Amino acid sequence: MGASAIEIRGLRKTYAGSAKSPPKEALKGVDLDIPAGSVFGLLGPNGAGKSTLINILAGLVIKSAGHVTIWGFDQDVNPRQSRAAIGVMPQELNLDPFFTPRAALEVQAGLYGVPKSQRRSDEILRLVGLEDKAEAYARALSGGMRRRLLLAKALVHSPHVLVLDEPTAGVDIELRQMLWENIRKLNREGMTIILTTHYLEEAEEMCDEIAIINHGAVVARDSTANLLARMDARTMIVVPEAAPKALPEMEGIRADRRGDGTIALTYHAGQTRAEDVLDAVRAAGIGIRDLRTEQADLEDVFLKLTQSA
């Protein structure tokens, strides 16, 4: 095994069309190396191709072209070994409602051919905080507990690479923090983590490197620090005490009046301080009743990266 846990070259996937719809090219020649031992973020909007890429890695979708190597095993030459090297926590809550968590892990381990003497069901249940629910039926678990069980199932065969497909979508803050802690612990133990997410905050918090996929192609790939430096647009929303006669003027700041009477001041955090923005507001004679800040959302980031490309 080299420095890359996963190597992807020229990966393409085209879904067949029908009489009413043309074929859809979901992946358009993706090239990607994911370093071993890293937490790698895979970002993109709905329909960008993230799930197709993950399902190809997991062996659930057949690629149209290209090569995939997982932990040194070519997916075409050694399909069983490549699948055994990866575990996937899916976004959908696909659990058998009549299985207990312990039984679900035992069945999953059996499917991967893990001998009974090497199974770690109770250890994994402790890791995800489900040891007290080991004998409860899955249908009786809360949504958050079911998501924890999905993570547990992905770990039964001790994979080298763990893929988390939108693990915190729709979960509360407490569960999100628990998942983050588990991810950090597994990564410290040497596991490579691939995290797909919509949330820039989550990617910034967790990931060493990030790739952004849009319309089936990788539009950016860099370290988290470098990539976020390109996403440093901020918008300060000022609620004035009275309607201003003039908008603030200052180099590095764009001021716009919104329909609700607020003033939107857009600037780049790497070039302009928030204090300078406030000084410009005061210099324009505008009293501040309230204010808040907004960060560029992922759609804005995609547009910026696409234009710059």
C-alpha positions as CSV (number, residue, x, y, z in Angstrom):
1,M,0.0,0.0,0.0
2,G,1.4,3.4,-1.0
3,A,0.7,6.9,0.3
4,S,-2.8,6.9,-1.2
5,A,-5.6,4.9,0.4
6,I,-7.7,5.4,-2.8
7,E,-6.6,6.1,-6.3
8,I,-9.1,7.0,-8.9
9,R,-8.3,7.6,-12.6
10,G,-10.6,8.6,-15.4
11,L,-13.7,7.5,-13.6
12,R,-16.9,7.8,-15.6
13,K,-20.4,6.7,-15.0
14,T,-23.3,7.1,-17.5
15,Y,-26.8,6.0,-16.6
16,A,-28.8,4.7,-19.5
17,G,-31.6,6.9,-20.7
18,S,-35.1,6.0,-21.8
19,A,-37.6,7.0,-24.4
20,K,-38.5,10.1,-22.3
21,S,-35.0,11.1,-21.0
22,P,-31.5,11.0,-22.5
23,P,-28.6,9.2,-20.9
24,K,-27.1,11.0,-17.9
25,E,-23.4,11.3,-17.4
26,A,-23.0,11.3,-13.6
27,L,-19.2,11.2,-13.5
28,K,-17.0,12.8,-16.2
29,G,-13.5,11.4,-15.9
30,V,-12.8,12.0,-12.2
31,D,-9.1,11.8,-11.1
32,L,-8.6,11.7,-7.4
33,D,-6.0,10.5,-4.8
34,I,-7.1,10.2,-1.2
35,P,-4.1,10.1,1.2
36,A,-3.9,7.2,3.7
37,G,-4.6,8.3,7.2
38,S,-6.4,11.5,6.3
39,V,-9.9,12.8,6.9
40,F,-10.9,13.7,3.3
41,G,-13.9,15.8,2.6
42,L,-16.0,15.3,-0.5
43,L,-18.3,18.3,-1.0
44,G,-21.0,19.0,-3.6
45,P,-24.6,19.9,-4.1
46,N,-27.4,17.3,-4.7
47,G,-26.9,15.6,-8.0
48,A,-23.2,16.5,-8.2
49,G,-22.1,12.9,-8.4
50,K,-20.9,12.3,-4.8
51,S,-23.2,9.3,-4.1
52,T,-22.4,7.7,-7.5
53,L,-18.7,8.0,-6.7
54,I,-19.3,6.5,-3.2
55,N,-21.4,3.7,-4.5
56,I,-18.8,2.8,-7.1
57,L,-16.1,2.6,-4.3
58,A,-18.4,0.3,-2.3
59,G,-19.0,-1.9,-5.3
60,L,-22.7,-1.1,-5.5
61,V,-22.6,0.7,-8.9
62,I,-20.7,-0.5,-11.9
63,K,-18.5,2.2,-13.4
64,S,-18.7,2.9,-17.1
65,A,-14.9,3.5,-17.5
66,G,-11.8,4.2,-15.4
67,H,-9.8,2.6,-12.7
68,V,-10.3,2.5,-8.9
69,T,-7.7,1.2,-6.5
70,I,-8.6,0.8,-2.8
71,W,-5.8,0.1,-0.3
72,G,-3.6,-1.2,-3.1
73,F,-6.3,-3.5,-4.5
74,D,-7.5,-2.8,-8.1
75,Q,-11.2,-3.0,-8.1
76,D,-11.3,-4.9,-11.4
77,V,-8.5,-7.4,-10.5
78,N,-9.3,-8.0,-6.8
79,P,-12.9,-7.0,-6.2
80,R,-13.3,-8.9,-3.0
81,Q,-10.2,-7.5,-1.3
82,S,-11.0,-3.9,-2.4
83,R,-14.6,-4.2,-1.0
84,A,-13.2,-5.7,2.2
85,A,-10.9,-2.7,2.6
86,I,-13.7,-0.2,2.7
87,G,-16.7,0.4,5.0
88,V,-19.6,2.7,4.1
89,M,-22.1,4.4,6.4
90,P,-24.9,5.3,4.0
91,Q,-27.1,8.4,4.1
92,E,-30.4,6.3,4.1
93,L,-31.6,4.6,7.3
94,N,-31.7,1.1,5.7
95,L,-32.0,-1.1,8.8
96,D,-34.0,-4.3,9.4
97,P,-36.6,-3.2,12.0
98,F,-36.8,-6.7,13.6
99,F,-33.0,-7.1,14.3
100,T,-31.4,-5.9,17.5
101,P,-28.2,-3.9,17.1
102,R,-26.1,-6.8,18.3
103,A,-27.8,-9.2,15.9
104,A,-27.4,-6.7,13.0
105,L,-23.7,-6.4,13.6
106,E,-23.3,-10.2,13.9
107,V,-25.1,-10.7,10.5
108,Q,-23.1,-7.9,8.9
109,A,-19.8,-9.5,10.2
110,G,-21.0,-12.9,8.8
111,L,-21.6,-11.4,5.4
112,Y,-18.0,-10.1,5.4
113,G,-16.7,-13.5,6.5
114,V,-15.4,-12.4,9.9
115,P,-14.9,-15.4,12.1
116,K,-16.9,-15.4,15.3
117,S,-13.7,-15.4,17.4
118,Q,-12.7,-12.1,15.7
119,R,-16.0,-10.2,15.9
120,R,-16.1,-7.1,17.9
121,S,-19.9,-6.4,18.2
122,D,-19.9,-5.3,21.8
123,E,-16.8,-3.2,21.4
124,I,-18.3,-1.4,18.4
125,L,-21.6,-0.9,20.2
126,R,-19.7,0.8,23.1
127,L,-17.9,3.0,20.6
128,V,-21.1,4.4,19.2
129,G,-22.9,4.6,22.5
130,L,-25.4,1.8,21.9
131,E,-24.3,-0.8,24.5
132,D,-27.4,-0.3,26.5
133,K,-29.6,-0.8,23.4
134,A,-27.8,-4.0,22.3
135,E,-31.0,-6.1,22.6
136,A,-33.6,-3.5,21.6
137,Y,-35.3,-4.0,18.2
138,A,-34.0,-1.5,15.6
139,R,-37.6,-0.3,15.1
140,A,-37.6,1.0,18.7
141,L,-34.5,3.1,18.3
142,S,-34.6,6.8,17.7
143,G,-33.5,8.3,14.4
144,G,-30.2,9.3,16.0
145,M,-29.6,5.8,17.4
146,R,-30.3,4.3,14.0
147,R,-27.7,6.5,12.5
148,R,-25.2,5.4,15.1
149,L,-26.1,1.8,14.2
150,L,-25.3,2.5,10.6
151,L,-21.8,3.6,11.6
152,A,-21.4,0.5,13.7
153,K,-22.3,-1.8,10.8
154,A,-19.7,-0.1,8.6
155,L,-17.0,-1.0,11.2
156,V,-17.7,-4.7,11.7
157,H,-15.0,-5.9,9.3
158,S,-12.3,-3.4,10.5
159,P,-12.0,-1.6,7.2
160,H,-8.9,0.5,6.3
161,V,-11.1,3.2,4.7
162,L,-14.4,4.4,6.2
163,V,-16.9,6.4,4.0
164,L,-19.4,8.6,5.8
165,D,-22.1,9.7,3.3
166,E,-23.8,12.8,4.8
167,P,-23.5,11.3,8.4
168,T,-25.0,14.4,10.1
169,A,-27.8,15.3,7.7
170,G,-30.8,16.1,9.8
171,V,-29.3,15.2,13.2
172,D,-29.2,17.3,16.3
173,I,-26.1,19.0,17.7
174,E,-25.4,16.4,20.4
175,L,-25.4,13.5,17.9
176,R,-23.2,15.5,15.5
177,Q,-20.6,16.1,18.2
178,M,-20.7,12.4,19.1
179,L,-20.1,11.4,15.5
180,W,-17.3,13.9,15.2
181,E,-15.6,12.5,18.3
182,N,-15.9,8.9,16.9
183,I,-14.5,10.0,13.5
184,R,-11.5,11.6,15.2
185,K,-10.9,8.5,17.4
186,L,-11.0,6.2,14.4
187,N,-8.7,8.5,12.4
188,R,-6.2,8.6,15.3
189,E,-6.1,4.9,15.2
190,G,-5.0,5.0,11.5
191,M,-8.3,4.7,9.6
192,T,-8.7,6.8,6.5
193,I,-12.0,8.7,6.6
194,I,-13.9,10.0,3.6
195,L,-16.6,12.4,4.6
196,T,-19.3,13.7,2.2
197,T,-21.2,16.7,3.4
198,H,-23.1,19.8,2.5
199,Y,-21.8,21.7,5.5
200,L,-18.7,23.9,5.1
201,E,-18.6,24.1,8.9
202,E,-18.3,20.3,9.2
203,A,-15.7,20.1,6.5
204,E,-13.7,22.9,8.1
205,E,-13.9,21.2,11.5
206,M,-13.0,17.7,10.4
207,C,-11.1,17.5,7.1
208,D,-7.4,17.7,6.3
209,E,-8.1,18.0,2.6
210,I,-11.3,18.7,0.5
211,A,-12.4,18.0,-3.0
212,I,-15.4,19.7,-4.5
213,I,-17.5,17.9,-7.1
214,N,-20.0,19.7,-9.3
215,H,-21.8,18.3,-12.4
216,G,-19.8,15.1,-12.2
217,A,-16.3,16.7,-12.2
218,V,-13.8,17.8,-9.6
219,V,-13.8,21.6,-9.7
220,A,-11.4,22.1,-6.8
221,R,-9.1,20.0,-4.6
222,D,-6.8,21.4,-1.9
223,S,-5.9,21.4,1.7
224,T,-8.8,22.7,3.9
225,A,-6.8,25.8,4.9
226,N,-6.0,26.8,1.3
227,L,-9.5,26.0,0.0
228,L,-11.3,27.9,2.8
229,A,-9.0,30.9,2.1
230,R,-10.6,31.0,-1.3
231,M,-14.0,31.0,0.4
232,D,-13.5,33.9,2.8
233,A,-16.3,36.1,1.5
234,R,-18.4,37.5,4.4
235,T,-21.5,39.6,4.4
236,M,-22.3,41.8,7.4
237,I,-26.0,42.6,7.6
238,V,-26.7,46.0,9.4
239,V,-30.1,46.9,10.7
240,P,-30.0,50.7,10.8
241,E,-31.8,52.8,13.4
242,A,-33.1,55.0,10.6
243,A,-33.1,54.8,6.8
244,P,-29.6,56.0,5.7
245,K,-29.2,58.9,3.2
246,A,-26.0,57.3,1.8
247,L,-24.4,53.9,1.9
248,P,-20.9,53.3,3.4
249,E,-18.0,53.7,1.0
250,M,-14.7,52.0,1.5
251,E,-12.2,50.1,-0.6
252,G,-12.7,46.4,-0.2
253,I,-16.4,46.7,0.8
254,R,-19.5,46.5,-1.4
255,A,-22.6,48.0,0.1
256,D,-26.1,47.1,-1.0
257,R,-29.5,48.2,0.3
258,R,-32.0,45.2,0.7
259,G,-35.7,45.3,0.3
260,D,-36.3,44.8,4.1
261,G,-34.4,48.0,4.9
262,T,-31.1,46.3,6.0
263,I,-27.7,47.1,4.5
264,A,-25.6,44.2,3.2
265,L,-21.8,44.9,3.4
266,T,-19.8,42.2,1.5
267,Y,-16.0,41.9,2.1
268,H,-13.2,39.4,2.2
269,A,-12.1,38.4,5.7
270,G,-8.5,37.9,4.6
271,Q,-8.2,41.5,3.3
272,T,-10.6,43.5,5.4
273,R,-11.3,43.4,9.2
274,A,-14.8,43.4,10.5
275,E,-13.9,46.4,12.6
276,D,-13.0,48.3,9.5
277,V,-16.5,47.6,8.1
278,L,-18.1,48.9,11.2
279,D,-15.9,52.0,11.0
280,A,-17.2,52.6,7.5
281,V,-20.8,52.3,8.7
282,R,-20.2,54.8,11.5
283,A,-18.4,57.2,9.1
284,A,-21.5,57.2,6.9
285,G,-23.5,58.4,9.9
286,I,-25.5,55.2,10.2
287,G,-26.7,54.2,13.7
288,I,-26.7,50.4,14.2
289,R,-29.8,48.9,15.8
290,D,-28.6,45.3,15.2
291,L,-26.3,43.3,13.0
292,R,-25.4,39.8,11.9
293,T,-22.9,38.1,9.6
294,E,-23.4,35.7,6.7
295,Q,-20.9,33.4,5.1
296,A,-21.0,32.4,1.4
297,D,-23.0,29.2,1.1
298,L,-21.8,26.2,-0.9
299,E,-23.6,27.3,-4.1
300,D,-21.7,30.6,-4.0
301,V,-18.5,28.7,-3.6
302,F,-19.2,26.5,-6.6
303,L,-20.0,29.5,-8.7
304,K,-16.8,31.3,-7.7
305,L,-14.7,28.2,-8.3
306,T,-16.3,27.5,-11.7
307,Q,-15.8,31.1,-12.8
308,S,-12.2,31.1,-11.7
309,A,-11.6,27.8,-13.6
